[in-house]
Amino acid sequence: MRKKWLVLIMLVIGLGVTSAFILHSYKNFKVQQGFVPLPLSFDPYTSVSSYDWNGNIVSIQGGFVKGKIVDSPSQESLLLRSLSPTPIISFNSGTDKSYSVRLENVNPAMIKTSDPIGNLKTIDPHTISFTVDLKANQPKTIKFELSANENPEVIMLGDNRNGYGTFSEIIDQVNSIKPAFVVDNGDLVYGGEPNRYRLFYETVSKLQVPLYTTLGNHDIRENGLPTYTELFGPAYYSFDYLQNHFIFLDSSRGWTEKTAIPPEQYRWLEADLQKAQGKRIFVVSHIPPTDPRSNVAPNTYPESQKTSTLQNLMNKLSGTSDIDHAFNDKAEAQKFEDLMTQYKVDTVSYHTFTAFSVL
């Protein structure tokens, strides 16, 4: 009898350890060994992110300073993530120093630089590393550029959520097409728990071209915004590619709140649209201003936040296809559509999978 109890106790302890491990894995996600995330610093008006690295300023235009890779107490690299096919990295040092930098979300096979840089290496299909030797008070700027294909295409994805098997096959197809870059317009994950983002991050790590993302309503569930920010950066931004201008909006709250896009983002959006005049403009968002389907049921979710059953209702509505998926405020929807018309926006993308040429 004692042996049976002992086995039972060991089984319970084993289940407890396993459960604790699963719970830890579900709630914690480390990008890679030695990675230390840095608080996001990004100005959407200039697309510049800067970091004071031990008294030396490193800036990237068309990207953000993501974190550090610490290999040892005396050896670390700064990790930058590109948010543009043409990022520009600037260094301003007060002392003679050699800097080790990693730039991710690029295509190493198609990248060109304005000046030769030391020890340029390919870390993986979308990351390069290099060193920059600086003299005191002699700033250095390096411009990166994505070489254009003969027939450059952009592939747009959306609502991949939990379909990792199918999504992985799509990634393989994308790599065979070899587009200029890929856009994912939201609902990267079903819920914002770190473990779900880990699965998405591992899946898209196979991509051999840059990936530019925006937020969907599923991505901010379960407090998912901090994880998204750590991995993919600002909620809204823009860039030019050839004669095209791409704008990435954050409309993720439009499913659960009366206002889909806050006033400060509208101010930035209009200023950005004004600067982009003369180019072919693409706006990437997730929640559409109006639902094109007929006979959809009203979305009562914003009112339901007054109740104590918020998360249960959210889970229920998230799986209901006939609920109105558009902006809750129809006046805001009209304002958004008028803005797109006023500034002659070529295409606004929501919940989509498509490919098109940018020539």
Secondary structure in CASP SS format (residue, H / E / C, confidence):
PFRMAT SS
TARGET T0000
AUTHOR 0000-0000-0000
METHOD secondary structure of the structure
MODEL  1
M C 1.00
R H 1.00
K H 1.00
K H 1.00
W H 1.00
L H 1.00
V H 1.00
L H 1.00
I H 1.00
M H 1.00
L H 1.00
V H 1.00
I H 1.00
G H 1.00
L H 1.00
G H 1.00
V H 1.00
T H 1.00
S H 1.00
A H 1.00
F H 1.00
I H 1.00
L H 1.00
H H 1.00
S H 1.00
Y H 1.00
K H 1.00
N C 1.00
F C 1.00
K C 1.00
V C 1.00
Q C 1.00
Q C 1.00
G C 1.00
F E 1.00
V E 1.00
P E 1.00
L C 1.00
P C 1.00
L C 1.00
S C 1.00
F C 1.00
D E 1.00
P C 1.00
Y C 1.00
T C 1.00
S C 1.00
V E 1.00
S E 1.00
S E 1.00
Y E 1.00
D E 1.00
W E 1.00
N C 1.00
G C 1.00
N E 1.00
I E 1.00
V E 1.00
S E 1.00
I E 1.00
Q E 1.00
G C 1.00
G E 1.00
F E 1.00
V E 1.00
K E 1.00
G E 1.00
K E 1.00
I E 1.00
V E 1.00
D E 1.00
S E 1.00
P C 1.00
S C 1.00
Q E 1.00
E E 1.00
S E 1.00
L E 1.00
L E 1.00
L E 1.00
R E 1.00
S E 1.00
L C 1.00
S C 1.00
P C 1.00
T C 1.00
P C 1.00
I E 1.00
I E 1.00
S E 1.00
F E 1.00
N E 1.00
S C 1.00
G C 1.00
T C 1.00
D C 1.00
K E 1.00
S E 1.00
Y E 1.00
S E 1.00
V E 1.00
R E 1.00
L E 1.00
E E 1.00
N C 1.00
V C 1.00
N C 1.00
P C 1.00
A C 1.00
M C 1.00
I E 1.00
K E 1.00
T E 1.00
S C 1.00
D C 1.00
P C 1.00
I C 1.00
G E 1.00
N E 1.00
L E 1.00
K E 1.00
T E 1.00
I E 1.00
D E 1.00
P C 1.00
H C 1.00
T E 1.00
I E 1.00
S E 1.00
F E 1.00
T E 1.00
V E 1.00
D E 1.00
L E 1.00
K C 1.00
A C 1.00
N C 1.00
Q C 1.00
P C 1.00
K E 1.00
T E 1.00
I E 1.00
K E 1.00
F E 1.00
E E 1.00
L E 1.00
S C 1.00
A C 1.00
N C 1.00
E C 1.00
N C 1.00
P C 1.00
E E 1.00
V E 1.00
I E 1.00
M E 1.00
L E 1.00
G C 1.00
D C 1.00
N C 1.00
R C 1.00
N C 1.00
G C 1.00
Y H 1.00
G H 1.00
T H 1.00
F H 1.00
S H 1.00
E H 1.00
I H 1.00
I H 1.00
D H 1.00
Q H 1.00
V H 1.00
N H 1.00
S H 1.00
I H 1.00
K C 1.00
P C 1.00
A C 1.00
F E 1.00
V E 1.00
V E 1.00
D E 1.00
N C 1.00
G C 1.00
D C 1.00
L C 1.00
V C 1.00
Y C 1.00
G C 1.00
G C 1.00
E C 1.00
P H 1.00
N H 1.00
R H 1.00
Y H 1.00
R H 1.00
L H 1.00
F H 1.00
Y H 1.00
E H 1.00
T H 1.00
V H 1.00
S C 1.00
K C 1.00
L C 1.00
Q C 1.00
V C 1.00
P C 1.00
L E 1.00
Y E 1.00
T E 1.00
T C 1.00
L C 1.00
G C 1.00
N C 1.00
H C 1.00
D C 1.00
I C 1.00
R H 1.00
E H 1.00
N H 1.00
G C 1.00
L H 1.00
P H 1.00
T H 1.00
Y H 1.00
T H 1.00
E H 1.00
L H 1.00
F H 1.00
G C 1.00
P C 1.00
A C 1.00
Y C 1.00
Y E 1.00
S E 1.00
F E 1.00
D E 1.00
Y E 1.00
L C 1.00
Q C 1.00
N E 1.00
H E 1.00
F E 1.00
I E 1.00
F E 1.00
L C 1.00
D C 1.00
S C 1.00
S H 1.00
R H 1.00
G H 1.00
W H 1.00
T C 1.00
E C 1.00
K C 1.00
T C 1.00
A C 1.00
I C 1.00
P C 1.00
P H 1.00
E H 1.00
Q H 1.00
Y H 1.00
R H 1.00
W H 1.00
L H 1.00
E H 1.00
A H 1.00
D H 1.00
L H 1.00
Q H 1.00
K H 1.00
A C 1.00
Q C 1.00
G C 1.00
K C 1.00
R E 1.00
I E 1.00
F E 1.00
V E 1.00
V E 1.00
S C 1.00
H C 1.00
I C 1.00
P C 1.00
P C 1.00
T C 1.00
D C 1.00
P C 1.00
R C 1.00
S C 1.00
N C 1.00
V C 1.00
A E 1.00
P C 1.00
N C 1.00
T C 1.00
Y H 1.00
P H 1.00
E H 1.00
S H 1.00
Q C 1.00
K C 1.00
T C 1.00
S C 1.00
T C 1.00
L H 1.00
Q H 1.00
N H 1.00
L H 1.00
M H 1.00
N H 1.00
K H 1.00
L H 1.00
S H 1.00
G C 1.00
T C 1.00
S C 1.00
D C 1.00
I E 1.00
D C 1.00
H C 1.00
A C 1.00
F C 1.00
N C 1.00
D C 1.00
K H 1.00
A H 1.00
E H 1.00
A H 1.00
Q H 1.00
K H 1.00
F H 1.00
E H 1.00
D H 1.00
L H 1.00
M H 1.00
T H 1.00
Q H 1.00
Y C 1.00
K C 1.00
V C 1.00
D C 1.00
T E 1.00
V E 1.00
S E 1.00
Y C 1.00
H C 1.00
T C 1.00
F C 1.00
T E 1.00
A E 1.00
F E 1.00
S E 1.00
V C 1.00
L C 1.00
END
